[in-house]
Amino acid sequence: MSDTFNFEAAMKRLAEIATLLEKDDLSLDNAIALFDEGLQLSKQCQNRLTQYETTVKELVQKHQGE
């Protein structure tokens, strides 16, 4: 797992982006840029959640055998 990616910070930024996109005062260019950033963050978060899920499954299997 990458040490530079912070799941909690990414989720916070996604919430900020959602709030900004709900406002009507963004230019279309800014809205598109924020939407793109949100999609990228969402993908990174999903990838990290998949990694966490794999790790948890491995830990459970490891400790069931003890």
Stockholm file with secondary structure:
# STOCKHOLM 1.0

chainA/1-66         MSDTFNFEAAMKRLAEIATLLEKDDLSLDNAIALFDEGLQLSKQCQNRLTQYETTVKELVQKHQGE
#=GR chainA/1-66 SS CCSSCCHHHHHHHHHHHHHHHHSSCSCHHHHHHHHHHHHHHHHHHHHHHHHHHHHHHHHHHHHHTC
#=GC SS_cons        CCSSCCHHHHHHHHHHHHHHHHSSCSCHHHHHHHHHHHHHHHHHHHHHHHHHHHHHHHHHHHHHTC
//
